[in-house]
Amino acid sequence: MKEIEKYMTPLEASYLWGVPRETLKNKYSPSTLNKAKQEELNHMIEQGLIKFFKHPNRERKEWIISREAMIKWFGEPNNKN
């Protein structure tokens, strides 16, 4: 597996794991997380398993998710494409 294939957008991750995009978004959207889940997300960010970029002039964050984060959340991918 090439290094770049270990990281993906939320849309690609939801497709490869066969989970609805909203289900995945609930794992990293701060507004949907309780304190424990927020701490887990922060730890995953510190570990480099997930990251976001927020343009200074925009409100929305753009996320990049690692294969390792997806396996932690959902197990092995369902869609082998």
C-alpha positions as CSV (number, residue, x, y, z in Angstrom):
1,M,0.0,0.0,0.0
2,K,1.3,3.4,-1.0
3,E,1.7,5.9,1.9
4,I,-0.9,8.3,0.4
5,E,-3.5,5.5,0.3
6,K,-3.4,5.4,4.1
7,Y,-5.2,8.8,4.2
8,M,-8.5,9.9,2.6
9,T,-11.3,12.4,2.6
10,P,-14.5,11.6,4.6
11,L,-16.4,10.9,1.3
12,E,-13.8,8.3,0.3
13,A,-13.7,6.8,3.8
14,S,-17.5,6.5,4.0
15,Y,-17.6,4.8,0.6
16,L,-14.8,2.3,1.3
17,W,-16.2,1.4,4.7
18,G,-19.8,1.3,3.5
19,V,-21.0,3.7,6.3
20,P,-23.2,6.7,5.7
21,R,-21.3,10.0,5.5
22,E,-23.4,11.4,8.4
23,T,-22.4,8.4,10.6
24,L,-18.7,9.1,9.9
25,K,-19.2,12.8,10.5
26,N,-20.6,12.1,13.9
27,K,-17.2,10.7,14.8
28,Y,-15.3,14.0,14.2
29,S,-17.9,16.8,14.4
30,P,-17.3,18.6,17.7
31,S,-20.9,19.7,17.9
32,T,-22.1,16.1,18.2
33,L,-19.4,14.8,20.7
34,N,-19.7,14.5,24.4
35,K,-16.7,15.3,26.5
36,A,-15.2,11.8,26.4
37,K,-15.6,11.5,22.6
38,Q,-14.1,15.0,22.2
39,E,-11.1,13.9,24.3
40,E,-10.8,10.8,22.1
41,L,-10.9,12.9,19.0
42,N,-8.2,15.3,20.3
43,H,-6.0,12.3,21.2
44,M,-6.5,10.9,17.6
45,I,-5.5,14.3,16.2
46,E,-2.4,14.4,18.5
47,Q,-1.5,10.8,17.2
48,G,-1.8,11.9,13.6
49,L,-4.7,9.6,12.8
50,I,-7.0,12.4,11.8
51,K,-6.5,16.1,10.9
52,F,-8.4,19.1,9.7
53,F,-7.7,22.4,8.0
54,K,-9.7,25.5,8.6
55,H,-9.2,28.3,6.2
56,P,-9.0,31.6,8.2
57,N,-11.8,33.2,6.1
58,R,-14.2,30.2,6.2
59,E,-16.2,28.5,8.9
60,R,-16.1,24.9,7.7
61,K,-13.2,22.5,8.5
62,E,-11.9,20.1,5.9
63,W,-11.0,16.7,7.3
64,I,-8.4,14.0,6.4
65,I,-8.9,10.6,7.9
66,S,-6.4,7.8,8.2
67,R,-7.1,4.2,7.4
68,E,-6.0,3.5,11.0
69,A,-8.7,5.9,12.4
70,M,-11.4,4.2,10.3
71,I,-10.3,0.8,11.5
72,K,-10.5,2.0,15.1
73,W,-14.0,3.4,14.5
74,F,-15.5,0.8,12.2
75,G,-13.2,-2.2,11.8
76,E,-12.0,-3.4,8.4
77,P,-13.5,-1.8,5.3
78,N,-16.6,-3.4,3.9
79,N,-16.1,-2.2,0.3
80,K,-12.9,-3.8,-1.1
81,N,-12.8,-1.4,-4.1
